[in-house]
Amino acid sequence: MDKVFSADGTAIAYEQQGAGPTVVVVGGAFMTRGDSAGLAGLLAERFSAITYDRRGRGDSGDSAAYDVQREVEDLDALIEHAGGEAMVFGMSSGAVLALEATARGSAVTRLALYEPPFITDSSRPPLPTDYVDHLKELVAREAYGDAAAYFMTAAVGLPDEAVAGMRQSPFWSGMEATARTLPYDGQVVGDTMSGRPLPADRWQSVTVPVFVGSGDSGAPHMLTGARELAALADNFTLHVFPGQEHSIAPEALAPALISFFTAGAQA
């Protein structure tokens, strides 16, 4: 593990393995760099794979006031460490962050996304209008278990009974440990989980090749959102993974990513 320093001085912890062109992996809600280690290990057979703890998680620092731009700058610091440009893969809310960073000018040469959690139709309820504010209130009270539970019901859409069972599981403590950053993910996704179509011009500044992945066996709104995103521009390409859900197996995802990133490395 090593660290880079973001524009505001925040230390961002990362691990790097493999050699060759760099791929930075951006995790979603609750995820720390260890959660992406399996995928990174497969990518490292062809690339230099960087996984990192997003700010406020794991061994990374944080700042008093959050802004999505700070997370963009965190990614920029890692890209600068990699030599000034990199390919990027984002998972779930991390996919939205990676897409937003690319739109804001981060030096991303090729971008792969898996299931940004868009809600663009009526197939499931949208996020409550006070979703982020309620998460902030729970975090301010250090009610991290309640914050994690609220995310699982309001954002993921699980029933209360299922979440009650999860709270008794050994993995729940790990979710509580990163739950203080759930408002960050809420701000990253913004209004993309509102049930309205994606704004056609939001990411029009993204001109690099974009891989948009989704499974066909998970929540239907995930595939719908991926299809809608891929339809926004000719440089966005949809890839559907048969039999996969939101928690896609690294062994299923890695070959497609390697093929996509290899095409960029050879260009």
N, C-alpha and C positions, 0 to 999 in steps of 0.2 A: 504494500500500500504506500502511496505517495500522495502529495497534495500540490495543487496549483492554487493561485490566489485570484479571485474574481476582481472586477473593476472596483467594487466597494471594499476590498480587502478581506472578504470572507474566504476562508480556506475550504477548498472542495477536494474531498478525498476520492482517489481513483486507483484502479489497478489496470495494468496493461500487460497483455501477453501476445505472443506471436510476433511476426515480422511482415513487412510489406506495407502497402497503402493502409491508412488508418480508417477504421470504422468505430465511431463512438455510439454506444448503446445508451439510450435514454429510457429509464424505467417509468412505470406508471404509479398509481396510488399505492402506498404502503411499501413499494419496492426499494430495496437498497442494492448496492452493487453485487452482493452475494446472490441475489435472486436471479441475476442475469449471467451468472458464472457458467452455467451449462451451455447456453447459447454462445457466449463469448469464446469458450473453449473450442467449439466447432468452427467458429469464424476464424479463430487464431491459426487454423491449419493453412489459411491462405492470406490472412491479413493481420495487421496489428490491431487488436481489439481492446478498446477502452471501455470499462464499466465504471460508473461513479455513483456516489451517494449524492442525490439532489440535496440542495441546502435544507438544513434543519433535520436531516436524517443521518443515521449511522455516525461516521466519523467526520462528517462535514460540519462547518459552522453555519451561522445564520445571522441575520441582521434584525434590528428592531421592527422596521417597517417593510412589509413585503410588497413587491411589485413584480409582475411577470417579466419585466425587462431585466430584473436582477438575475432571473434564471436563464434568460437569453445570454447575459454576460457570463454566467457560469459556463455555459456551453462554449461560448467564444474563447474563454480562457483555456479550456481543454483543446480546442481546435488550434489555438496558437501554440500550445505545447506540442501538438502533433506536427507542426511545421507550417501552419498558416492556412491549411485547408484540410477538409476531411469528408468522408462519407458518413452518413448518420442513419441509425435505425431507431425509431421511437415506438414504444408499446403503450397502447391505451391512452391515458392522459399525456404520457410522455410523447406519443405520436403527435398530439396537438401542439405540445411545446416545441417539438422539433420542426413541425410545419410552420409555426409562428416565428421561430427563430430564423428559418430560411427566408420567410417573407420579409423579415426586418433587416436582412442583409448579412446574416452569418455566412461564413465562407464554407458553405456546404456544396459539395460537387455532385452528390447523388444522394437521394433521400428515400428511405424505405419506411413505411408505416404499417403497423398492424392494429386493426380495429380501434381507431380513434372512436371514443364512445358517443358518437353523435346520435341525437334523437331528432329525426327530421320529419316524422309523421305521427299518426295517432296509434301506432302499434303498441305503445306503452306510455304511461304517464310521463310528462316532462319533469324536470327538476322543479321543486317549489321555488317561487320567486324570492323567498328569503333564505334559500339553501345556504349560501355562503355566510350570511350574517348569523344564522343559527349555529353553524359549525364554529364560527369565531367565538360565539358566546360560550359554547361547551368547552372549547379549548382554553378560553380565558379562566374558566372555573377548574381547569385541569381534569375535566370529566372525559378523559381520553377514551375510556371504554364506551361511553355513551356516544361520543363523536364517531367512533368506528362503527357502532351499531347504526347510527343515523345514516352514515354513508352507505352501509350495506342495504338498508331498506329504501332510502330515498333515491340514491344514485344507481345502485346495482339492481334494485327491484326485488330483493328477496323478502319473503314473508317474515313477520315478527317472530314466529315460532322457530323458523330455521336459524335466525340470528341468535335467538336465545340459546339454542343448542351449541352454536359456534362459540359463544362466550364461555362455555365450559371446556372447550378444547385447549390442548397445550399450545397451539399456534396463536391463540388469541393475544397472549402477552406481547408477541412480536408485532401484531397489528396495533396494539395500544402504544407501542414504543414510537411508531411513526405517525400516529393519528393527529398529532399537533400540526402536521403539514397538510392535512386534508383540505383546509380552506385554500391553500395554495393551488391544489389541483382544481378546485372549484373555480378559482379565478382564471386559471389557464384555459379551461374549457369554455368559460364565459357563457354566451347564449347559444352555443352549439348543441345544448341538450334541452332546448326550449320547445321542441316539437314542430318548429318551423323549418322550411327548406334552408339549406346553407346559402349564405350570401355569395352571389356569383363573383363578386369582385374582391372578396376578403383576402385571398391568397394569389391574386393575379400577378404579383411581383415574383412568384416562384416560377422560374423558367428552367430549372434543372430537371432531369428525369426523376419522376416520383413513382415509386412502387406502392400501391395501396392494397394491402392484404386483409382478408377476412375469412373466417371459417364459415361453413354452411350448416353447422349443426348447433350453433349457439342461439343466443337471443336474436330474433329476426331483425330488430332495429339496427344491430351492428352491421349486418350485410347490406341493409338498405342504405345506411349512412355511408358505407364504403363505396357503394355503387354511385351514390350521388356525388361524393367527392371526386371519384375517378372520372366522372363525366364533365367536370368543370373545365378541363383543358386537355389538349392533345398530348401534353407531356406527362399526364397522369395515367397510369395503367393499372387496371384491376387484376388481382390474382386471388382466386378463390381456392381455399384449402379444403378438400373433401373430408368430412368427418371430424373437423376440428372446431373447437369452441374458443372462448376468449382466452383461456389458459392453454395456449397451443403448445404442443410438445416441441422442444428445441430441435429434435431430430426431423420433425416435419417441416419446420420453418427454415432451418439453416441452409439446405440445398438451394432453395429458391432465392434466399438472400445472397448466397455465394455467387450464383449465376448472375444476379442483377448487379452486384458490386464488381464482379470480374469484368463485366462489359464496360463498366466505367473506368476500371483500372487500365484496360487495354485501349481505351479511346485516345 
